[in-house]
Amino acid sequence: MRRQQCSTTLHTFALQCFFIFNSICAYQIDSNGYIVYCPCMGRFGNQVDHFLGVLSFARLLNRTLILPPWVEYEYRNPRSIQVPFDRYFLVHPLEAYHRVITMKEFMENLAETVWPKHERKVICHSPHDGPIKNSCNAKHGNPFESFWDTHDIDFVESVFYHPLSVLITAKRDVQKWIERFDAVNFKVLAFTGAPAAFPVQEKHVGLQKFLKWSYYIERQANEFILNELMNESFIGVHLRNDRDWNNVCQKIYPSSHLFASAQCLGYHFEHGSLTKEICLPSERTIVRQLKEAVKRTGVRYVFVASDKDHMIEAFNQALLPLKAKAYRRYPDEPHVSLCILAKANHFIGNCVSTFSAFVKRERDVYHKISQFWGMDVGPEAKQDL
């Protein structure tokens, strides 16, 4: 009886070894190590700004980037929800720039070997506030706790990277990182937050070309354009007018950037200064600019994306003499709306919004025209303002 049990145990162990071996072979271990981080600042637009910087950072350190899930928030839900990276974007286009692997694939196929639980250290610049002294407190609060819990990750130690900086400007900076965090003792660099600047640095804007929408998002966007916009030319507009945005636009300093304002003002203010009308344009400005765009392009369809008020009624009343009409999606799923806006023949967005900035960067890849509320208005509009 004991021999049978021993034989069964050995057989089970052999099978486990076989599956682990095959898994490791299927996913070749990167001897240069890995980088993972929590995209825990802001919503989607902010997270993408950070992602572009992290993608560059991983390449500079020559470590495989573990693609984190996107962090989202549901109304009245005390914990964030994590959406797999590849639900919204294809993985393989990113590989043209650098080595990547999804969090799910890494945790299921490599973590047990590369990053066993007793070796899971977390990295931050300096100690963070929280219940543990002299610690990164990586899982203190939301979304930090729920993010790492999604993949059953706990940390045994905190490591501080001060005085190093994640804003690498020279080769010697890279060397300092490699010397301080060698791939033998630190197979995985797990950051409490994104090792990148916000908003996105000018030198990283072009990395947008490696972000390609998933088939899931593309299909929905194309179906809407085909069925609602009759597959004709259309103008896409993005409105930012929820209550929180009104508060954001009270903090305007003409000589300072706010969120994504560099996308229309220029990183060195070569195209102007920030005003409240650019940040929170009046209905009059919005309607006027849209009418000008419709007259100029001759389109009959307008697609509207918004975080609150889509202004459909106001738009349709203003566009009636031009025989054009405004449309929106129900519900307004933001990622599908982004995809639709990027496909528009002409786009008008909010200069300060990182949501609009995503659209602008994608449109720049394909050399499409983009415009912003409160800017690029005609002589007649400027006279009335």
C-alpha positions as CSV (number, residue, x, y, z in Angstrom):
1,M,0.0,0.0,0.0
2,R,2.8,2.3,0.9
3,R,4.6,1.5,-2.3
4,Q,1.5,2.5,-4.3
5,Q,1.2,5.8,-2.3
6,C,4.9,6.5,-2.9
7,S,4.6,5.7,-6.6
8,T,1.5,8.0,-6.9
9,T,3.4,10.8,-5.1
10,L,6.5,10.4,-7.3
11,H,4.2,10.3,-10.4
12,T,2.5,13.5,-9.3
13,F,5.8,15.2,-8.6
14,A,7.1,14.2,-12.0
15,L,4.1,15.6,-13.7
16,Q,4.4,18.9,-11.8
17,C,8.1,19.1,-12.8
18,F,7.2,18.3,-16.4
19,F,4.6,21.1,-16.5
20,I,6.9,23.6,-14.8
21,F,9.7,22.7,-17.2
22,N,7.4,23.1,-20.2
23,S,6.1,26.4,-18.9
24,I,9.6,27.8,-18.4
25,C,10.6,26.6,-21.9
26,A,7.5,28.3,-23.4
27,Y,8.3,31.5,-21.6
28,Q,12.0,32.0,-21.8
29,I,13.4,33.7,-18.7
30,D,15.0,37.1,-19.2
31,S,18.4,37.0,-17.5
32,N,18.4,40.8,-17.5
33,G,15.4,40.8,-15.2
34,Y,11.9,42.3,-15.2
35,I,10.1,45.5,-14.2
36,V,6.6,45.7,-12.8
37,Y,4.7,48.6,-11.3
38,C,1.3,49.7,-10.0
39,P,-0.4,52.2,-12.3
40,C,-2.0,53.7,-9.3
41,M,-2.2,57.4,-10.2
42,G,-5.3,58.7,-11.7
43,R,-7.6,57.2,-14.3
44,F,-6.9,55.8,-17.8
45,G,-5.5,58.9,-19.5
46,N,-3.0,59.5,-16.7
47,Q,-2.1,55.8,-16.6
48,V,-1.2,55.8,-20.3
49,D,1.0,58.9,-19.9
50,H,2.9,57.0,-17.2
51,F,3.0,53.8,-19.3
52,L,4.8,55.5,-22.2
53,G,7.5,56.6,-19.8
54,V,7.8,53.2,-18.2
55,L,8.1,51.5,-21.5
56,S,11.1,53.7,-22.3
57,F,12.5,53.2,-18.8
58,A,12.3,49.4,-19.2
59,R,14.2,49.6,-22.5
60,L,16.9,51.8,-21.0
61,L,17.5,49.3,-18.2
62,N,17.1,46.4,-20.7
63,R,14.6,44.6,-18.5
64,T,11.4,42.9,-19.7
65,L,8.4,45.1,-18.9
66,I,5.6,43.2,-17.2
67,L,2.4,44.8,-18.5
68,P,0.2,45.7,-15.6
69,P,-3.6,45.6,-15.6
70,W,-5.3,48.9,-16.0
71,V,-6.7,50.2,-12.7
72,E,-10.4,51.3,-12.9
73,Y,-12.9,52.5,-10.3
74,E,-16.6,51.7,-10.0
75,Y,-19.1,53.9,-8.3
76,R,-19.5,53.1,-4.6
77,N,-16.9,50.2,-4.8
78,P,-14.3,50.7,-2.1
79,R,-11.7,48.7,-4.1
80,S,-10.4,49.3,-7.5
81,I,-10.9,46.7,-10.3
82,Q,-8.0,45.6,-12.4
83,V,-8.6,45.1,-16.2
84,P,-6.0,42.9,-18.1
85,F,-3.7,45.0,-20.3
86,D,-4.6,43.1,-23.4
87,R,-8.3,43.7,-23.0
88,Y,-7.7,47.1,-24.5
89,F,-4.5,46.8,-26.4
90,L,-2.6,44.3,-28.5
91,V,0.6,43.0,-27.0
92,H,2.6,42.1,-30.1
93,P,3.0,45.6,-31.5
94,L,4.8,46.6,-28.3
95,E,7.4,43.9,-28.9
96,A,8.6,45.9,-31.9
97,Y,10.0,48.4,-29.4
98,H,10.9,46.2,-26.4
99,R,10.3,42.9,-24.6
100,V,7.0,42.7,-22.8
101,I,4.9,40.1,-21.0
102,T,1.4,40.4,-19.5
103,M,1.1,40.3,-15.7
104,K,-1.1,37.2,-16.0
105,E,1.4,35.3,-18.1
106,F,4.3,36.2,-15.9
107,M,2.5,35.3,-12.6
108,E,1.1,32.0,-14.0
109,N,4.2,30.8,-15.9
110,L,7.3,32.5,-14.5
111,A,6.8,34.0,-11.0
112,E,7.2,30.8,-9.1
113,T,10.7,30.3,-10.6
114,V,11.9,33.9,-11.2
115,W,10.1,35.7,-8.3
116,P,9.3,33.3,-5.5
117,K,7.3,34.7,-2.6
118,H,10.2,34.9,-0.2
119,E,12.2,37.1,-2.6
120,R,9.4,39.7,-3.4
121,K,10.9,43.1,-2.6
122,V,9.2,46.3,-3.4
123,I,11.0,49.5,-4.6
124,C,10.2,53.1,-3.9
125,H,12.2,56.4,-3.8
126,S,11.9,56.8,0.0
127,P,9.7,55.6,2.9
128,H,6.0,56.2,2.4
129,D,3.4,57.1,5.0
130,G,1.6,54.1,6.4
131,P,1.3,51.6,9.2
132,I,4.9,50.3,8.8
133,K,7.8,52.5,9.6
134,N,10.7,52.9,7.2
135,S,8.7,51.1,4.5
136,C,7.2,51.7,1.0
137,N,3.9,50.6,2.5
138,A,3.2,49.3,-1.0
139,K,-0.2,47.9,-0.1
140,H,-1.5,50.7,2.0
141,G,-4.8,52.1,0.7
142,N,-6.7,51.9,-2.5
143,P,-5.9,51.1,-5.3
144,F,-2.5,49.8,-4.0
145,E,-3.8,46.9,-1.9
146,S,-6.4,45.7,-4.4
147,F,-3.9,46.0,-7.3
148,W,-1.3,43.7,-5.8
149,D,-4.0,41.4,-4.3
150,T,-5.4,40.7,-7.7
151,H,-2.3,38.6,-8.4
152,D,-1.7,37.5,-4.8
153,I,1.4,39.5,-4.4
154,D,2.8,40.4,-0.9
155,F,6.2,41.9,-0.2
156,V,8.8,40.8,2.3
157,E,11.0,43.9,2.2
158,S,11.1,47.5,1.0
159,V,14.1,48.9,-0.9
160,F,14.7,52.6,-1.5
161,Y,16.3,53.8,-4.7
162,H,17.1,57.3,-3.5
163,P,19.3,59.2,-4.6
164,L,18.7,57.6,-8.1
165,S,16.1,59.1,-10.3
166,V,13.6,57.4,-12.7
167,L,14.1,60.4,-15.1
168,I,17.1,59.1,-16.9
169,T,18.9,61.7,-19.0
170,A,22.4,60.1,-19.6
171,K,24.1,56.7,-20.0
172,R,25.7,57.1,-16.6
173,D,22.3,57.2,-15.0
174,V,21.5,53.8,-16.6
175,Q,24.8,52.4,-15.3
176,K,24.0,53.5,-11.8
177,W,20.7,51.7,-11.9
178,I,22.3,48.5,-13.2
179,E,25.0,48.6,-10.5
180,R,22.6,49.4,-7.7
181,F,19.9,46.8,-8.8
182,D,21.7,44.0,-10.6
183,A,19.6,41.3,-12.2
184,V,21.1,38.6,-9.9
185,N,19.9,40.0,-6.6
186,F,16.9,41.9,-8.1
187,K,15.4,39.7,-10.7
188,V,12.2,41.8,-10.6
189,L,12.1,45.5,-9.9
190,A,8.6,46.0,-8.4
191,F,7.8,49.7,-8.1
192,T,5.0,51.1,-5.9
193,G,4.1,53.5,-8.6
194,A,5.1,54.2,-12.2
195,P,8.9,54.9,-12.6
196,A,8.1,57.7,-15.1
197,A,7.1,61.4,-15.2
198,F,3.6,62.8,-15.4
199,P,2.5,64.2,-17.7
200,V,4.3,62.3,-20.4
201,Q,7.7,63.7,-21.4
202,E,8.0,65.1,-24.9
203,K,10.6,62.5,-25.9
204,H,8.1,59.7,-25.1
205,V,5.1,61.0,-27.0
206,G,6.0,59.1,-30.1
207,L,5.9,55.8,-28.3
208,Q,2.1,56.0,-28.8
209,K,2.6,54.3,-32.2
210,F,3.2,51.0,-30.4
211,L,-0.2,51.1,-28.6
212,K,-2.7,49.4,-30.9
213,W,-6.3,48.8,-29.9
214,S,-7.4,45.2,-29.2
215,Y,-9.8,43.6,-31.7
216,Y,-12.4,43.8,-28.9
217,I,-12.2,47.6,-29.0
218,E,-11.7,48.0,-32.7
219,R,-14.7,45.9,-33.5
220,Q,-17.0,48.0,-31.4
221,A,-15.6,51.3,-32.7
222,N,-16.0,50.1,-36.4
223,E,-19.5,48.9,-35.8
224,F,-20.6,52.2,-34.4
225,I,-19.0,54.1,-37.3
226,L,-20.7,51.8,-39.8
227,N,-24.2,51.6,-38.2
228,E,-24.6,55.0,-36.6
229,L,-22.4,57.3,-38.7
230,M,-23.1,55.4,-42.0
231,N,-19.4,54.9,-42.5
232,E,-19.1,58.5,-43.7
233,S,-16.7,61.2,-42.8
234,F,-17.2,62.7,-39.3
235,I,-15.9,65.1,-36.8
236,G,-15.1,63.7,-33.3
237,V,-15.3,66.0,-30.3
238,H,-14.4,65.4,-26.7
239,L,-16.0,67.4,-23.9
240,R,-14.7,67.6,-20.3
241,N,-17.4,69.1,-18.2
242,D,-18.0,67.1,-15.1
243,R,-18.0,68.9,-11.7
244,D,-14.5,67.8,-10.9
245,W,-13.2,69.4,-14.0
246,N,-14.6,72.8,-13.1
247,N,-12.5,72.6,-9.9
248,V,-9.4,71.7,-11.9
249,C,-9.8,74.7,-14.1
250,Q,-9.8,77.1,-11.2
251,K,-6.1,76.5,-10.8
252,I,-4.9,78.2,-13.9
253,Y,-1.5,79.8,-14.1
254,P,-0.6,81.2,-17.6
255,S,3.1,80.4,-17.2
256,S,2.6,76.8,-15.9
257,H,1.4,73.6,-17.6
258,L,-1.6,71.8,-16.2
259,F,-2.0,68.0,-17.0
260,A,-1.8,67.6,-20.8
261,S,-1.7,71.3,-21.7
262,A,1.6,70.9,-23.5
263,Q,-0.1,69.1,-26.3
264,C,-1.6,72.3,-27.6
265,L,0.5,75.0,-26.0
266,G,3.8,73.3,-26.7
267,Y,6.2,72.0,-24.1
268,H,7.9,75.4,-24.0
269,F,4.7,77.5,-24.5
270,E,5.6,78.1,-28.1
271,H,1.9,78.1,-29.1
272,G,0.5,80.3,-26.3
273,S,-0.4,80.4,-22.6
274,L,-3.1,78.5,-20.7
275,T,-6.4,80.3,-20.1
276,K,-9.6,79.2,-18.3
277,E,-11.4,79.3,-21.7
278,I,-9.0,76.7,-23.0
279,C,-9.4,74.5,-19.9
280,L,-13.2,74.9,-19.5
281,P,-14.6,76.4,-22.7
282,S,-18.0,78.0,-22.6
283,E,-20.9,76.4,-24.5
284,R,-20.8,79.4,-26.8
285,T,-17.2,78.7,-27.7
286,I,-17.8,75.0,-28.2
287,V,-20.8,75.5,-30.4
288,R,-19.1,78.1,-32.5
289,Q,-16.0,76.1,-33.0
290,L,-18.0,73.0,-34.0
291,K,-20.0,75.0,-36.5
292,E,-16.9,76.4,-38.0
293,A,-15.4,72.9,-38.3
294,V,-18.6,71.5,-39.9
295,K,-18.7,74.4,-42.5
296,R,-15.0,73.9,-43.2
297,T,-15.1,70.2,-43.7
298,G,-18.6,69.7,-45.1
299,V,-19.3,66.6,-42.9
300,R,-22.8,65.7,-41.8
301,Y,-21.9,63.5,-38.8
302,V,-20.4,64.5,-35.4
303,F,-19.4,62.0,-32.7
304,V,-19.4,63.3,-29.2
305,A,-17.6,61.7,-26.2
306,S,-17.9,63.3,-22.7
307,D,-17.5,62.5,-19.0
308,K,-20.9,64.1,-18.3
309,D,-22.9,66.4,-20.7
310,H,-22.6,65.4,-24.4
311,M,-24.6,68.6,-25.4
312,I,-26.4,66.6,-28.1
313,E,-29.5,68.8,-28.0
314,A,-27.5,72.0,-28.2
315,F,-25.4,70.7,-31.0
316,N,-28.2,69.4,-33.1
317,Q,-30.1,72.7,-32.8
318,A,-27.0,74.6,-33.9
319,L,-26.2,72.1,-36.7
320,L,-29.7,71.9,-38.2
321,P,-29.2,74.7,-40.8
322,L,-25.9,72.9,-41.8
323,K,-27.8,69.6,-42.2
324,A,-25.4,67.9,-39.8
325,K,-26.2,65.9,-36.7
326,A,-24.5,64.9,-33.4
327,Y,-24.3,61.3,-32.1
328,R,-23.0,59.6,-29.0
329,R,-22.7,56.0,-27.7
330,Y,-25.0,54.5,-25.1
331,P,-23.3,53.9,-22.8
332,D,-20.3,56.0,-23.4
333,E,-17.6,53.3,-22.9
334,P,-14.4,55.5,-22.8
335,H,-12.0,53.2,-24.6
336,V,-14.3,52.6,-27.5
337,S,-14.9,56.4,-27.7
338,L,-11.2,57.0,-27.7
339,C,-10.9,54.6,-30.7
340,I,-13.7,56.3,-32.5
341,L,-12.3,59.8,-31.9
342,A,-8.9,58.7,-33.3
343,K,-10.6,57.5,-36.5
344,A,-12.5,60.9,-37.1
345,N,-11.6,63.0,-40.1
346,H,-11.3,66.0,-37.8
347,F,-11.0,66.1,-34.0
348,I,-11.6,68.8,-31.4
349,G,-10.5,68.1,-27.9
350,N,-9.7,69.6,-24.5
351,C,-6.1,70.9,-24.3
352,V,-5.7,70.0,-20.6
353,S,-7.3,66.6,-20.7
354,T,-5.1,63.5,-20.8
355,F,-8.1,61.7,-22.4
356,S,-7.9,64.1,-25.3
357,A,-4.1,63.8,-25.3
358,F,-4.4,60.1,-26.0
359,V,-6.5,60.8,-29.1
360,K,-4.1,63.6,-30.2
361,R,-1.1,61.3,-29.9
362,E,-2.8,58.5,-31.9
363,R,-3.9,60.9,-34.6
364,D,-0.4,62.3,-34.9
365,V,0.8,58.9,-35.7
366,Y,-1.4,58.9,-38.8
367,H,-0.9,62.6,-39.5
368,K,-4.6,63.5,-38.8
369,I,-5.8,67.0,-37.9
370,S,-6.5,67.9,-34.3
371,Q,-7.9,71.1,-32.8
372,F,-8.6,72.3,-29.3
373,W,-11.4,74.2,-27.6
374,G,-10.5,77.9,-27.1
375,M,-7.7,77.7,-29.7
376,D,-7.4,77.8,-33.4
377,V,-10.7,79.8,-33.8
378,G,-11.4,82.0,-36.7
379,P,-11.4,85.8,-36.8
380,E,-15.1,86.0,-36.3
381,A,-14.9,83.9,-33.1
382,K,-12.0,85.9,-31.8
383,Q,-13.9,89.1,-32.2
384,D,-16.8,87.8,-30.2
385,L,-14.7,86.3,-27.4
